[in-house]
């Protein structure tokens, strides 16, 4: 039997390290993304279902459930859900789970933002497809970053705590030569969660036997299918899965993401042919419970001064500061540390041990302000985060304003229906135009906050977080930036 964590990275997810062979009871995470199954039902959003079988009625009770017991789940899985305080499915889970668990299995493309219960949905599907008596890999889940992979595995281990499931987190680990490599030991773990490059390497080198894989999941699929190397690696794993007589992948293929740009959506249809589809209505993608502001900074360098002034507000809860480059993240962190501010910088240039330690410290609330690149933009769930700052506006590979990444970034706050604040720094005409383009595409106002009155600034943000003010009210400053005049 594969050991739990037998090829685990140097710092495995919490509650996993040291458990051999079978999951032993671990404390229930009260802060997982999918606590959204309790709270997201309070959110006013609608889920649209498109069935691959055109003759079927998507509104039939067969394709919607009101309680987990309706799914015919194993008692051990219902125990896990109860322990995680999942008592009622979220709207996404109501519609996704009957499609994910139907037999014979059918592919699924799901478009749903974080906090709506998508991770719990595909985790439940993976656990339901595993034959625990079979000592073989039966489920593979790919995520774009090690941080997200570790978080997903944490959910798998917790939800599957009353089952004998074996798992592995397949992310790069530090070798003796000081370089990052895929885990060297073969694994027969029943559920593999990892990053595309590492899993592809292990499959290619026969460290993972895919001949028994029943379900293949891509989380944050838009990011991986839109990025050259990640796309190639995802396809390599998918193409090595067993095929039927018609050269079609036998495993159920599940794609989930908060956003699916049109070109990625077309590609997803090729990866998961004949898929059922669930999605939120277009106008409901923007996160309504997050107040979006911008601050006029005199120039690029003055952003550091504004950030330092904001520090007292940023540490009331927890905050994430997003910037474009690793060097910028390090530079900001160093300048703030010189002023005795407690911050940490997290990006892809950090080694595996340091990245794992930084994210765990932030998740546990020991670090209050995290300065990072887009490595933290997707899927990471830390409910205490109530404010994010876009030090740089997000841009795509061609340098154009990236509304999808912006949506992922600000989605790190405002979790489970709570209020959140997003602050955008505008320091020249270019950054102003970038922000306005994102504002236009999301069709939600981004409000100006004055930078010369720290007390007023603090009151504005606190009033939003305490739900004392509606940021779209006419009394809020909606002047244009000085850089646009």
C-alpha distance (Angstrom), angle and dihedral (degrees) to the residues before:
residue distance angle dihedral
X1 . . .
X2 3.77 . .
X3 3.75 114.8 .
X4 3.77 118.1 -118.8
X5 3.75 101.8 -108.1
X6 3.80 92.8 7.8
X7 3.78 89.3 145.2
X8 3.77 94.4 21.8
X9 3.81 121.6 152.8
X10 3.76 119.0 -103.4
X11 3.82 91.5 -90.4
X12 3.81 107.9 32.0
X13 3.79 122.9 -164.0
X14 3.77 115.5 -75.3
X15 3.81 115.7 -89.4
X16 3.82 91.0 27.2
X17 3.79 108.8 74.5
X18 3.77 114.4 100.9
X19 3.80 98.5 13.6
X20 3.78 110.8 126.6
X21 3.75 127.4 -151.6
X22 3.80 99.4 -29.9
X23 3.76 136.1 39.9
X24 3.79 113.5 -100.0
X25 3.82 121.0 -161.3
X26 3.79 112.0 -70.1
X27 3.80 128.2 -176.5
X28 3.80 112.4 -87.1
X29 3.80 113.6 -107.9
X30 3.79 107.3 -123.6
X31 3.79 91.6 -171.8
X32 3.79 104.2 52.9
X33 3.77 118.8 133.6
X34 3.75 91.1 -109.8
X35 3.75 96.7 61.4
X36 3.80 72.2 97.0
X37 3.80 85.8 87.4
X38 3.80 85.4 72.8
X39 3.76 99.9 40.0
X40 3.78 107.8 22.9
X41 3.79 89.3 71.6
X42 3.79 83.9 73.8
X43 3.80 90.2 60.1
X44 3.76 115.9 95.8
X45 3.76 103.0 -126.9
X46 3.77 133.9 125.2
X47 3.79 127.2 -138.3
X48 3.79 119.2 -144.5
X49 3.81 120.0 -153.5
X50 3.81 125.8 -158.3
X51 3.79 114.1 -173.3
X52 3.78 122.1 -150.2
X53 3.81 87.0 -139.7
X54 3.79 101.0 73.5
X55 3.82 91.1 -164.6
X56 3.81 92.8 60.9
X57 3.80 123.4 91.0
X58 3.83 110.5 -124.2
X59 3.82 89.4 -157.5
X60 3.80 92.7 58.2
X61 3.83 115.3 119.9
X62 3.81 85.6 -119.2
X63 3.81 88.0 73.3
X64 3.80 99.5 44.9
X65 3.80 133.3 53.2
X66 3.79 132.5 -169.5
X67 3.79 99.6 -162.7
X68 3.80 134.7 26.3
X69 3.80 91.3 -120.4
X70 3.83 88.3 68.4
X71 3.81 90.0 69.6
X72 3.80 97.8 68.3
X73 3.81 91.3 -123.4
X74 3.79 123.5 174.5
X75 3.83 111.4 -92.7
X76 3.82 89.7 -118.0
X77 3.82 90.8 60.2
X78 3.80 92.4 47.0
X79 3.82 87.2 51.9
X80 3.79 89.8 53.1
X81 3.80 92.2 49.8
X82 3.80 91.7 49.2
X83 3.80 91.3 49.3
X84 3.81 89.0 53.0
X85 3.82 89.4 51.9
X86 3.80 93.4 -112.4
X87 3.79 103.0 147.8
X88 3.79 102.6 147.7
X89 3.82 127.7 30.8
X90 3.79 118.6 -115.3
X91 3.79 117.4 -120.4
X92 3.79 90.4 -97.4
X93 3.81 91.4 49.2
X94 3.82 91.5 47.6
X95 3.79 89.7 61.1
X96 3.81 102.7 27.9
X97 3.80 101.5 48.8
X98 3.84 98.2 60.9
X99 3.82 88.0 50.2
X100 3.81 94.0 45.1
X101 3.80 93.8 48.5
X102 3.81 101.0 40.1
X103 3.80 119.9 121.0
X104 2.89 127.6 -101.4
X105 3.83 86.3 37.6
X106 3.79 118.4 -114.5
X107 3.81 129.8 -162.4
X108 3.81 117.8 -102.4
X109 3.81 133.8 -157.0
X110 3.80 110.3 -165.6
X111 3.79 126.0 -172.8
X112 3.78 109.9 -167.7
X113 3.78 133.0 136.6
X114 3.79 122.8 -122.0
X115 3.78 117.2 -81.4
X116 3.80 94.0 41.3
X117 3.80 96.6 96.4
X118 3.80 101.3 -99.7
X119 3.82 95.6 134.9
X120 3.79 91.9 53.4
X121 3.81 89.3 47.6
X122 3.80 97.2 55.8
X123 3.82 91.9 36.5
X124 3.80 89.5 56.4
X125 3.80 88.9 48.4
X126 3.82 92.1 52.5
X127 3.80 93.3 47.9
X128 3.81 90.5 47.2
X129 3.81 92.5 53.0
X130 3.82 94.6 51.7
X131 3.80 120.6 100.1
X132 3.81 98.9 -149.3
X133 3.80 91.4 -160.7
X134 3.80 90.4 62.9
X135 3.81 116.1 84.2
X136 3.81 95.5 -148.0
X137 3.79 141.6 95.7
X138 3.82 107.8 -89.2
X139 3.82 104.6 161.0
X140 3.80 131.6 41.6
X141 3.81 124.6 -172.7
X142 3.81 122.1 -173.9
X143 3.82 125.1 -160.3
X144 3.83 127.8 179.1
X145 3.84 97.5 -121.8
X146 3.80 137.2 37.0
X147 3.82 89.2 -124.8
X148 3.80 92.5 58.3
X149 3.82 92.4 42.3
X150 3.80 90.8 54.1
X151 3.80 91.0 47.8
X152 3.82 92.6 51.1
X153 3.80 91.4 48.6
X154 3.79 88.7 51.5
X155 3.83 88.4 58.0
X156 3.83 91.9 46.3
X157 3.81 92.6 51.2
X158 3.80 93.4 46.0
X159 3.81 95.8 45.4
X160 3.80 91.5 44.2
X161 3.78 94.8 45.3
X162 3.83 93.9 116.8
X163 3.82 92.5 48.7
X164 3.83 128.3 74.1
X165 3.83 91.8 -120.3
X166 3.81 117.5 150.9
X167 3.80 119.6 -146.9
X168 3.78 142.9 -178.0
X169 3.80 133.8 -164.9
X170 3.81 104.0 -140.0
X171 3.80 104.1 -159.6
X172 3.82 129.8 130.6
X173 3.79 115.9 -74.5
X174 3.79 130.2 -162.5
X175 3.81 114.6 -98.2
X176 3.81 128.6 -157.9
X177 3.81 90.8 -96.6
X178 3.81 88.8 63.1
X179 3.79 92.8 -112.0
X180 3.80 129.8 116.0
X181 3.80 116.2 -105.2
X182 3.78 138.5 168.8
X183 3.83 113.3 -95.4
X184 3.80 108.0 -78.3
X185 3.81 100.0 -147.4
X186 3.81 121.2 84.1
X187 3.79 115.9 -117.6
X188 3.78 136.8 -154.1
X189 3.81 93.5 -174.2
X190 3.79 109.9 151.7
X191 3.82 94.1 -134.5
X192 3.81 120.9 36.4
X193 3.81 118.8 -167.9
X194 3.79 117.1 -178.9
X195 3.77 152.0 117.6
X196 3.82 119.7 -67.2
X197 3.81 98.3 -113.4
X198 3.79 95.4 48.8
X199 3.80 95.4 44.7
X200 3.82 91.7 45.6
X201 3.81 89.5 51.1
X202 3.80 92.5 49.5
X203 3.81 92.7 46.9
X204 3.81 91.6 46.8
X205 3.81 91.0 50.9
X206 3.80 92.9 44.4
X207 3.80 93.4 -114.0
X208 3.82 85.9 126.3
X209 3.81 118.8 42.7
X210 3.82 107.5 -148.9
X211 3.81 97.2 -176.5
X212 3.83 92.1 104.1
X213 3.82 99.2 40.7
X214 3.81 110.9 136.0
X215 3.82 100.8 175.1
X216 3.82 133.1 28.1
X217 3.83 117.6 -166.7
X218 3.81 129.7 -168.2
X219 3.81 113.6 -166.5
X220 3.82 117.3 -164.2
X221 3.78 84.3 15.3
X222 3.80 94.9 172.3
X223 3.80 91.0 62.2
X224 3.80 93.7 49.1
X225 3.79 97.8 41.9
X226 3.81 91.0 47.9
X227 3.81 96.1 50.3
X228 3.80 118.9 79.3
X229 3.81 103.5 -136.2
X230 3.80 95.9 34.1
X231 3.79 90.4 47.7
X232 3.81 91.8 52.1
X233 3.80 91.6 48.3
X234 3.82 93.7 48.4
X235 3.79 90.0 49.6
X236 3.80 91.4 48.3
X237 3.81 91.5 55.9
X238 3.80 92.4 43.7
X239 3.81 93.1 48.5
X240 3.82 91.9 52.0
X241 3.81 92.3 57.1
X242 3.83 117.0 104.8
X243 3.81 115.1 -81.4
X244 3.78 132.9 -152.8
X245 3.81 126.7 -126.1
X246 3.81 89.7 -80.9
X247 3.84 92.8 54.9
X248 3.80 91.7 -107.7
X249 3.80 121.0 138.2
X250 3.80 109.2 -100.3
X251 3.80 94.7 -154.1
X252 3.78 120.9 87.9
X253 3.82 108.5 -104.6
X254 3.81 118.2 -147.4
X255 3.81 124.1 -174.4
X256 3.81 121.5 -173.1
X257 3.79 130.7 177.9
X258 3.80 140.6 145.9
X259 3.80 90.4 -126.3
X260 3.79 134.8 28.4
X261 3.82 112.9 -173.2
X262 3.80 111.2 -152.6
X263 3.81 95.3 -104.4
X264 3.81 92.0 49.7
X265 3.80 90.7 46.0
X266 3.81 90.0 57.2
X267 3.80 90.4 49.7
X268 3.82 91.2 47.7
X269 3.79 89.7 55.6
X270 3.82 88.5 58.8
X271 3.82 93.3 47.6
X272 3.81 93.3 47.9
X273 3.82 105.2 30.3
X274 3.78 119.6 -167.7
X275 3.80 91.0 15.2
X276 3.76 127.6 167.0
X277 3.80 109.8 -126.7
X278 3.78 134.8 -146.3
X279 3.79 124.2 -178.3
X280 3.76 144.0 161.4
X281 3.76 116.2 -113.6
X282 3.81 110.8 -91.2
X283 3.80 95.6 -113.8
X284 3.80 91.0 53.1
X285 3.80 95.5 60.4
X286 3.79 94.7 86.5
X287 3.78 109.4 83.5
X288 3.80 103.8 -113.0
X289 3.81 96.4 -167.6
X290 3.82 93.7 58.8
X291 3.81 115.9 90.0
X292 3.80 110.0 -143.0
X293 3.81 120.7 -151.5
X294 3.77 137.9 168.5
X295 3.79 130.2 -151.3
X296 3.79 125.4 -152.3
X297 3.80 110.0 -128.9
X298 3.81 117.5 -167.1
X299 3.80 92.4 -129.8
X300 3.80 140.5 -24.3
X301 3.80 94.9 -78.2
X302 3.81 94.6 49.1
X303 3.81 88.6 66.1
X304 3.81 86.9 80.4
X305 3.81 91.1 56.5
X306 3.81 92.0 49.4
X307 3.81 90.6 47.7
X308 3.81 90.5 51.5
X309 3.82 89.8 51.3
X310 3.80 89.5 50.1
X311 3.81 93.1 52.2
X312 3.80 94.8 95.0
X313 3.80 90.2 53.0
X314 3.81 93.9 42.8
X315 3.81 92.4 57.1
X316 3.81 96.6 52.9
X317 3.80 86.3 89.8
X318 3.79 120.6 -12.1
X319 3.79 128.3 -62.6
X320 3.79 140.7 -165.0
X321 3.81 123.0 -150.3
X322 3.81 114.4 -157.7
X323 3.79 123.3 -156.6
X324 3.80 135.6 167.5
X325 3.80 104.2 -113.6
X326 3.77 141.3 34.3
X327 3.80 91.7 -123.9
X328 3.81 90.9 53.9
X329 3.81 90.7 50.6
X330 3.81 91.4 51.6
X331 3.81 92.2 44.5
X332 3.82 93.0 51.7
X333 3.81 91.9 46.4
X334 3.81 92.8 49.2
X335 3.81 93.2 49.2
X336 3.80 92.3 49.1
X337 3.80 92.0 47.0
X338 3.81 88.7 53.4
X339 3.81 85.9 60.4
X340 3.83 88.4 51.0
X341 3.79 93.4 -107.3
X342 3.81 114.1 149.1
X343 3.80 106.9 -127.5
X344 3.80 137.6 138.9
X345 3.80 132.4 -148.5
X346 3.81 119.7 -141.0
X347 3.80 124.4 -174.5
X348 3.79 143.4 132.5
X349 3.81 95.1 -84.1
X350 3.80 91.9 66.5
X351 3.79 115.2 96.2
X352 3.79 120.0 -107.3
X353 3.81 96.5 -101.9
X354 3.80 93.0 49.9
X355 3.81 93.7 46.6
X356 3.79 91.9 50.2
X357 3.81 92.1 47.2
X358 3.82 92.6 47.7
X359 3.80 95.1 50.4
X360 3.82 91.8 45.2
X361 3.81 91.0 49.7
X362 3.80 90.4 50.1
X363 3.80 92.8 44.8
X364 3.82 90.1 51.5
X365 3.82 91.3 50.5
X366 3.81 95.6 -114.6
X367 3.81 90.4 118.6
X368 3.81 115.1 49.2
X369 3.82 102.7 -173.5
X370 3.80 123.5 41.2
X371 3.81 120.6 -170.0
X372 3.76 111.4 -159.9
X373 3.78 150.7 146.6
X374 3.80 126.2 -118.1
X375 3.83 88.5 -65.5
X376 3.83 85.4 93.3
X377 3.81 97.3 39.0
X378 3.80 98.2 90.7
X379 3.75 132.8 65.7
X380 3.80 98.7 -31.0
X381 3.78 108.6 139.9
X382 3.81 121.0 -156.0
X383 3.81 108.3 151.1
X384 3.82 94.9 -161.6
X385 3.83 91.4 66.9
X386 3.80 105.8 106.0
X387 3.79 100.5 160.5
X388 3.79 137.2 42.1
X389 3.80 128.7 -175.3
X390 3.79 125.0 -153.8
X391 3.81 99.8 -150.7
X392 3.82 84.8 174.8
X393 3.79 122.4 23.5
X394 3.83 110.7 -116.6
X395 3.80 117.4 -102.0
X396 3.79 132.7 -171.4
X397 3.81 126.1 -125.9
X398 3.81 91.2 -80.9
X399 3.81 92.3 51.9
X400 3.81 95.9 -106.7
X401 3.83 123.0 134.1
X402 3.81 108.1 -82.3
X403 3.81 110.7 -144.8
X404 3.81 93.4 176.8
X405 3.81 93.3 56.5
X406 3.81 89.4 43.9
X407 3.80 88.8 55.3
X408 3.81 90.6 49.7
X409 3.81 91.5 48.1
X410 3.79 97.5 50.5
X411 3.80 88.9 42.8
X412 3.82 88.3 73.0
X413 3.82 85.7 79.9
X414 3.80 132.2 45.7
X415 3.79 91.1 51.8
X416 3.81 123.0 -179.2
X417 3.80 94.5 2.2
X418 3.83 94.7 -51.5
X419 3.79 119.7 134.7
X420 3.79 118.7 -98.2
X421 3.79 137.2 -177.5
X422 3.81 127.5 -138.0
X423 3.82 118.2 -168.0
X424 3.80 122.7 -166.2
X425 3.81 122.5 -162.0
X426 3.82 114.8 -138.9
X427 3.80 113.7 -170.0
X428 3.81 105.7 157.6
X429 3.80 142.3 7.6
X430 3.81 91.8 -85.4
X431 3.82 94.7 55.8
X432 3.82 89.2 44.3
X433 3.80 91.3 54.4
X434 3.82 90.9 46.1
X435 3.78 91.1 53.6
X436 3.81 93.3 45.6
X437 3.81 90.9 51.9
X438 3.82 90.6 52.9
X439 3.81 90.1 45.7
X440 3.81 89.9 52.3
X441 3.80 93.8 48.4
X442 3.81 94.4 48.3
X443 3.82 92.2 41.0
X444 3.78 93.2 -140.8
X445 3.83 125.1 116.7
X446 3.81 121.5 -107.7
X447 3.80 106.9 -154.3
X448 3.80 127.8 -145.8
X449 3.81 119.0 -120.3
X450 3.80 120.3 -166.4
X451 3.79 115.4 -117.2
X452 3.82 99.4 -157.6
X453 3.82 97.5 71.7
X454 3.80 112.6 57.6
X455 3.82 92.9 -178.3
X456 3.81 92.7 54.6
X457 3.80 89.4 44.3
X458 3.79 91.5 53.3
X459 3.81 92.6 45.7
X460 3.82 91.3 50.9
X461 3.80 93.6 53.0
X462 3.80 95.0 41.3
X463 3.81 91.9 49.7
X464 3.79 88.8 55.8
X465 3.81 94.2 47.1
X466 3.81 90.8 48.0
X467 3.83 89.3 48.4
X468 3.81 92.4 -119.7
X469 3.80 95.8 129.9
X470 3.79 139.1 35.9
X471 3.80 106.3 -133.1
X472 3.79 91.3 -149.0
X473 3.80 92.3 59.9
X474 3.79 117.7 117.9
X475 3.80 91.5 -116.2
X476 3.80 92.6 71.0
X477 3.80 119.1 94.8
X478 3.81 109.1 -100.3
X479 3.82 98.5 169.9
X480 3.78 119.9 141.8
X481 3.78 121.1 -106.9
X482 3.79 119.5 -86.1
X483 3.82 85.7 -125.5
X484 3.81 89.2 65.0
X485 3.81 94.5 53.8
